């Protein structure tokens, strides 16, 4: 997350709103085609390996074989699309460069480690790729003339990290092979298709505002919205990173009602506990955050940023529900939940963007997030009799109160430099938030210190 903020800030400042808009448009576009390569096989692989660990080699070989075939088809369709769309040449060149990403998703084997609940390697791959990307950006991106370099760096960094993780899996867990068994591949494709459609709809949901702004408004406005959306996705991504650790546990708990409820409740609590203070910090210090990260050229996005962060609150409440439905073989209903939200989002964007521009796109995201959460909650209640609201209902106002007080205190420190005031305000907000969470018994001090004490014990034991 930290490197994401640094990369976003550096690239946005170097390229300006127009150049950053081109990068954002291309990223939003390629993400849909990348999902055609993955096609839900990451969720499928995690679930199946968690439940059948002895079959990890066969499962991974079939997944890689299916992805290789899908990659050929989807990339051919992608380059045809680039050729046909009516966009300026720099946009098309950036889009062509960004095709590096989907090529390497064929061998993205995070699902093997997740299914085996060996999350450290996945964390190292994610962090390593992010660090490599930020180093590349800081070294090679200086101005608008570096547009193509800026497009290539994150893709190359991800490709290196993906290749490293595949090599590690080959050496330590299962040999990386490829299988084109037609019967097993057809069976897997049928099982993955609902999850694939859900993933594609989810990506479309998160990126449709950027794509539609790119076609309907100026590149400058698209660039500003891309920056605000990037912050939204970085914050939102934290929830998925936390949930990634729960996915195999959720899958393993399937068919035991008590374990399912316990794992789901733990997932909800962890996601909102870590996510809400970050969201609240951005909501109560939007101008300061934008100026720090993007510079003054992006301050017109303050209102858009606040609306998107409000959408993130709703989205965080639904992250665990989404993961649970996929882990518990309810992928068809999950797909329809996403489909309903995407339809709402597209319809609202078509109506709101021409009238309100990027603020309209942000409102479309917020309203459709509410629709998606309502679908998730209803489905979990009806099929699994599971509903967890206590951490959400308690921690949301705790975060609001903590960072409102922090904002009021920061306002009295106006004589200090703006950046220092921002960090002091965020630190005060976090301390107040943790205090309120402890008072409300959402977590205990033992919970907070448990991981650290266990790490110390492990290090001593290893020594």
C-alpha positions in Angstrom: 0.0 0.0 0.0 2.8 2.4 0.9 4.6 1.8 -2.4 1.3 2.1 -4.2 0.8 5.6 -2.8 4.4 6.6 -3.6 4.1 5.3 -7.2 0.8 6.9 -7.7 2.0 10.2 -6.4 5.2 10.2 -8.4 3.6 9.2 -11.7 0.7 11.6 -11.3 3.0 14.5 -10.6 5.4 13.6 -13.4 2.8 13.0 -16.1 0.1 15.5 -15.0 -3.6 14.9 -15.2 -3.6 14.3 -19.0 -0.8 11.7 -19.0 -2.1 10.1 -15.9 -5.5 9.9 -17.5 -4.0 7.9 -20.4 -2.3 5.5 -18.0 -5.6 5.1 -16.1 -7.7 4.5 -19.2 -5.3 1.8 -20.4 -5.1 0.1 -17.0 -8.9 0.0 -16.7 -9.2 -1.4 -20.2 -6.5 -4.1 -19.9 -7.8 -5.3 -16.5 -10.9 -6.7 -18.2 -8.9 -8.7 -20.7 -6.5 -10.0 -18.0 -9.5 -11.5 -16.2 -10.3 -13.4 -19.4 -7.0 -15.1 -18.9 -7.5 -15.9 -15.3 -11.2 -16.7 -15.7 -11.9 -17.4 -12.0 -9.2 -20.1 -11.8 -7.4 -18.4 -8.9 -10.5 -18.7 -6.6 -11.1 -22.2 -8.0 -7.5 -23.3 -7.4 -7.5 -21.9 -3.8 -10.7 -23.6 -2.9 -9.9 -27.0 -4.5 -6.3 -27.2 -3.2 -7.5 -26.2 0.3 -10.0 -29.1 0.3 -7.8 -31.6 -1.7 -4.1 -30.7 -0.9 -2.8 -34.0 -2.3 -4.1 -33.1 -5.8 -2.3 -29.7 -6.0 -0.1 -30.8 -8.8 -2.9 -32.0 -11.1 -5.1 -29.0 -10.2 -2.4 -26.4 -11.0 -1.4 -28.2 -14.2 -5.0 -28.0 -15.5 -5.3 -24.4 -14.5 -2.1 -23.3 -16.3 -3.2 -25.2 -19.4 -6.6 -23.5 -19.5 -5.0 -20.1 -18.9 -2.6 -20.7 -21.8 -5.4 -21.3 -24.2 -7.5 -18.4 -22.8 -4.4 -16.1 -23.0 -4.0 -16.6 -26.8 -7.7 -15.9 -27.4 -8.0 -12.9 -25.1 -4.8 -11.2 -26.2 -5.8 -11.6 -29.8 -9.1 -9.9 -29.1 -7.4 -7.2 -27.1 -5.0 -6.2 -29.9 -7.9 -6.2 -32.4 -9.8 -3.9 -30.0 -6.8 -1.5 -29.8 -6.7 -1.4 -33.6 -10.4 -0.7 -34.0 -11.1 1.9 -31.2 -11.0 5.6 -32.0 -8.3 6.8 -29.6 -5.1 8.9 -30.1 -1.9 7.0 -30.9 -0.3 7.6 -27.5 -3.3 5.9 -25.9 -3.0 2.9 -28.2 0.7 2.5 -27.6 0.2 2.6 -23.8 -2.5 0.0 -24.1 -0.2 -2.3 -26.2 2.6 -2.0 -23.6 0.2 -2.9 -20.8 -0.5 -6.3 -22.5 2.7 -7.5 -20.8 0.6 -8.1 -17.6 -1.9 -10.6 -19.0 0.8 -12.7 -20.6 2.4 -13.5 -17.3 -0.9 -14.2 -15.5 -0.8 -17.6 -17.2 1.8 -18.7 -14.6 0.5 -16.7 -11.6 0.4 -19.5 -9.0 -0.6 -17.5 -5.9 -3.6 -19.9 -5.6 -1.2 -22.8 -4.8 0.3 -21.0 -1.8 -3.1 -19.7 -0.7 -4.6 -23.2 -0.9 -1.8 -24.5 1.2 -2.2 -21.6 3.6 1.5 -20.5 3.0 0.8 -16.8 2.8 4.3 -15.5 3.5 5.4 -16.3 -0.1 2.4 -14.5 -1.5 3.1 -11.5 0.7 6.8 -11.5 -0.4 5.8 -11.6 -4.1 3.2 -8.8 -3.7 5.6 -6.6 -1.6 8.6 -7.4 -3.8 6.8 -6.5 -7.0 5.5 -3.3 -5.5 8.9 -2.3 -4.3 10.5 -3.1 -7.7 7.8 -1.0 -9.4 8.3 2.0 -7.1 12.1 1.9 -7.6 11.7 1.8 -11.3 9.2 4.7 -11.3 11.5 6.8 -9.1 14.5 6.1 -11.3 13.0 6.3 -14.8 9.9 8.5 -14.8 10.7 12.2 -14.8 8.2 13.9 -17.0 5.5 13.6 -19.7 8.0 12.3 -22.2 8.3 9.1 -20.0 4.7 8.1 -20.5 5.5 4.8 -22.2 8.1 3.9 -19.5 5.6 4.6 -16.8 3.2 2.2 -18.5 5.8 -0.5 -18.7 7.3 -0.5 -15.3 4.4 -1.9 -13.2 3.8 -4.6 -15.7 7.5 -5.7 -15.8 7.7 -5.6 -12.0 4.6 -7.8 -11.7 6.0 -10.2 -14.4 9.2 -10.6 -12.4 7.4 -11.3 -9.2 5.0 -13.7 -10.8 7.9 -15.6 -12.4 9.7 -15.8 -9.0 6.7 -17.2 -7.2 6.2 -19.8 -9.9 9.8 -20.9 -9.6 9.4 -21.1 -5.8 6.3 -23.2 -6.1 8.1 -25.5 -8.5 11.0 -26.0 -6.1 9.2 -26.2 -2.8 5.6 -27.4 -3.3 4.6 -29.0 -6.6 6.3 -29.2 -10.0 4.8 -26.6 -12.4 3.4 -28.5 -15.3 0.8 -27.9 -18.0 -2.1 -30.1 -18.9 -4.6 -30.0 -21.8 -6.8 -32.8 -20.6 -10.0 -31.9 -22.5 -12.5 -33.6 -20.2 -11.0 -32.3 -17.0 -10.5 -28.9 -18.6 -14.2 -28.7 -19.6 -15.3 -29.7 -16.1 -13.0 -27.0 -14.6 -14.3 -24.4 -17.1 -17.9 -25.1 -16.1 -17.0 -24.7 -12.4 -14.9 -21.5 -13.0 -17.3 -19.8 -15.4 -19.6 -18.2 -12.7 -16.6 -17.1 -10.7 -15.0 -15.7 -13.8 -18.0 -13.8 -14.7 -18.2 -12.4 -11.2 -14.5 -11.4 -11.3 -15.1 -9.7 -14.7 -18.2 -7.9 -13.5 -16.3 -6.9 -10.4 -13.4 -5.4 -12.4 -15.9 -3.8 -14.7 -17.7 -2.4 -11.7 -14.4 -0.8 -10.4 -13.2 0.5 -13.7 -16.3 1.4 -15.7 -16.3 5.0 -14.4 -12.7 5.6 -15.7 -13.5 4.0 -19.1 -16.8 6.0 -19.6 -15.2 9.2 -18.5 -12.4 8.5 -21.0 -14.9 8.4 -23.8 -17.3 11.1 -22.6 -15.1 13.8 -20.9 -11.7 15.3 -21.3 -8.4 13.5 -20.6 -7.7 16.0 -17.8 -10.9 15.2 -16.0 -10.3 11.5 -16.6 -6.8 11.9 -15.1 -8.1 13.6 -11.9 -10.8 10.9 -11.5 -8.2 8.2 -12.1 -6.1 9.6 -9.3 -9.1 9.6 -6.9 -10.1 6.2 -8.1 -6.6 4.9 -7.6 -6.7 5.9 -3.9 -10.1 4.2 -3.7 -8.6 1.0 -5.2 -5.5 1.1 -3.0 -7.6 1.4 0.2 -10.1 -1.2 -1.1 -7.3 -3.5 -2.0 -6.3 -3.7 1.7 -9.6 -5.5 2.4 -8.9 -8.1 -0.3 -5.4 -8.6 1.1 -6.7 -9.3 4.5 -9.4 -11.5 3.1 -6.9 -13.5 1.1 -5.6 -14.9 4.4 -9.2 -16.1 5.2 -10.1 -17.6 1.9 -8.6 -21.1 2.5 -10.0 -21.1 6.1 -13.5 -20.2 4.8 -13.3 -23.0 2.2 -12.1 -25.5 4.8 -15.0 -24.6 7.1 -17.6 -25.4 4.5 -20.4 -27.8 5.6 -19.8 -27.0 9.3 -22.2 -24.3 10.2 -20.4 -23.3 13.4 -17.0 -23.0 11.8 -18.5 -21.1 8.8 -20.0 -18.5 11.1 -16.9 -18.2 13.2 -14.5 -17.8 10.2 -16.9 -15.3 8.5 -17.2 -13.2 11.7 -13.5 -13.1 12.1 -13.0 -12.1 8.4 -15.6 -9.2 8.8 -14.0 -8.0 12.0 -10.4 -8.0 10.6 -11.4 -6.3 7.3 -13.3 -3.4 8.9 -10.9 -3.1 11.8 -8.0 -2.3 9.5 -9.9 -0.6 6.7 -12.2 1.9 8.4 -9.5 4.1 10.0 -7.7 4.5 6.6 -11.0 5.4 4.9 -11.9 7.9 7.7 -8.5 9.5 7.5 -8.9 10.2 3.8 -12.5 11.5 4.3 -11.5 14.0 7.0 -8.3 15.1 5.4 -9.1 14.9 1.6 -7.4 18.1 0.5 -4.3 17.4 2.4 -4.0 13.9 1.1 -4.5 15.0 -2.5 -2.0 17.7 -2.2 0.6 15.4 -0.6 0.2 12.6 -3.1 -0.8 14.3 -6.4 0.0 18.0 -6.0 -2.2 21.0 -6.5 -3.2 20.1 -10.1 -5.5 17.4 -8.7 -7.3 19.4 -5.9 -10.4 19.6 -8.0 -11.0 16.0 -7.1 -11.7 16.6 -3.4 -15.4 16.0 -3.6 -14.9 13.0 -5.8 -12.4 11.5 -3.4 -14.8 11.9 -0.4 -17.7 10.2 -2.3 -15.4 7.3 -3.4 -14.2 6.8 0.2 -17.8 6.7 1.4 -18.3 4.0 -1.3 -15.3 2.2 0.2 -17.0 2.0 3.6 -19.9 0.2 2.0 -17.5 -2.0 -0.1 -15.5 -3.0 3.0 -18.7 -4.3 4.6 -19.2 -6.6 1.6 -15.7 -8.0 1.0 -16.0 -10.9 3.5 -19.4 -11.7 2.1 -18.1 -12.0 -1.4 -15.2 -14.2 -0.4 -17.5 -16.4 1.7 -20.0 -17.0 -1.2 -17.1 -18.1 -3.5 -15.6 -20.4 -0.8 -19.0 -22.0 -0.1 -19.9 -22.9 -3.7 -22.4 -20.2 -4.2 -20.6 -18.7 -7.2 -23.7 -18.4 -9.3 -25.6 -16.2 -6.8 -22.3 -14.2 -6.4 -22.3 -13.7 -10.2 -25.8 -12.3 -10.2 -25.1 -10.0 -7.3 -22.2 -8.5 -9.3 -24.3 -8.4 -12.4 -27.1 -6.4 -10.7 -24.5 -3.9 -9.3 -22.8 -3.5 -12.7 -26.1 -2.8 -14.4 -26.9 -0.1 -11.8 -23.4 1.3 -12.1 -23.5 1.6 -15.9 -27.0 3.1 -16.0 -26.1 5.7 -13.4 -22.8 6.5 -15.1 -24.6 7.1 -18.4 -27.0 9.4 -16.7 -24.7 11.2 -14.2 -21.4 11.6 -16.1 -22.8 13.9 -18.8 -24.4 16.1 -16.1 -21.9 16.0 -13.3 -18.6 14.6 -14.7 -16.3 12.8 -12.3 -18.5 13.6 -9.3 -21.3 11.8 -11.1 -19.1 8.7 -11.7 -18.3 8.7 -8.0 -21.9 8.8 -7.0 -22.7 6.0 -9.4 -20.0 3.9 -7.6 -21.4 4.7 -4.2 -25.0 3.9 -5.0 -24.1 0.7 -6.8 -21.9 -0.4 -3.9 -25.0 -0.1 -1.7 -26.9 -2.3 -4.2 -24.2 -4.9 -4.2 -24.0 -5.1 -0.4 -27.7 -5.5 -0.1 -27.6 -8.5 -2.5 -24.7 -10.1 -0.6 -26.4 -9.7 2.8 -29.7 -11.0 1.6 -28.2 -14.1 0.0 -26.0 -15.0 3.0 -29.0 -14.7 5.3 -31.3 -16.7 3.1 -28.9 -19.6 2.2 -26.5 -19.9 5.1 -28.4 -18.0 7.9 -25.3 -15.9 8.4 -25.3 -12.2 9.2 -22.6 -10.3 11.0 -23.1 -6.6 11.6 -21.8 -5.8 15.1 -18.2 -4.9 14.1 -19.4 -2.8 11.1 -22.1 -0.9 13.1 -19.7 -0.2 16.0 -16.4 0.5 14.2 -17.8 2.8 11.5 -19.0 5.5 14.0 -15.8 4.9 16.0 -13.7 5.8 13.0 -15.8 8.8 12.2 -15.6 10.1 15.8 -11.9 9.5 16.1 -10.9 11.2 12.9 -13.4 14.1 13.3 -11.7 14.8 16.7 -8.3 14.5 15.0 -9.4 16.9 12.3 -10.5 19.4 14.9 -7.2 19.1 16.8 -5.3 19.4 13.5 -7.1 22.6 12.7 -5.6 24.2 15.8 -2.1 23.4 14.6 -2.4 25.4 11.4 0.9 27.2 12.2 2.7 23.9 11.5 3.7 22.8 7.9 0.7 21.2 6.2 2.4 17.8 5.7 3.3 17.6 9.4 -0.2 18.6 10.4 -1.6 15.9 8.2 0.6 13.1 9.7 -0.1 14.3 13.3 -3.8 14.4 12.6 -3.7 10.8 11.1 -1.7 9.5 14.1 -4.1 11.1 16.6 -7.0 9.6 14.7 -5.5 6.1 14.7 -4.7 6.2 18.4 -8.3 7.4 19.2 -9.7 4.7 16.9 -7.8 1.9 18.6 -8.8 3.2 22.0 -12.5 3.2 21.0 -12.2 -0.3 19.5 -10.8 -1.5 22.8 -13.5 0.2 24.8 -16.2 -1.3 22.6 -14.6 -4.8 23.0 -14.4 -5.4 19.3 -10.8 -6.4 20.0 -8.8 -6.8 23.2 -5.3 -5.7 23.9 -4.3 -9.4 23.9 -5.6 -9.7 20.3 -3.5 -6.7 19.2 -0.3 -8.0 20.9 -0.8 -11.7 20.1 0.8 -11.6 16.6 3.8 -9.7 17.8 4.4 -12.0 20.8 4.0 -15.0 18.6 6.5 -13.6 16.1 9.0 -13.0 18.9 8.5 -16.5 20.2 9.0 -17.9 16.7 12.2 -16.0 16.2 13.6 -17.1 19.6 12.6 -20.7 18.8 14.3 -20.5 15.5 17.4 -19.1 17.1 
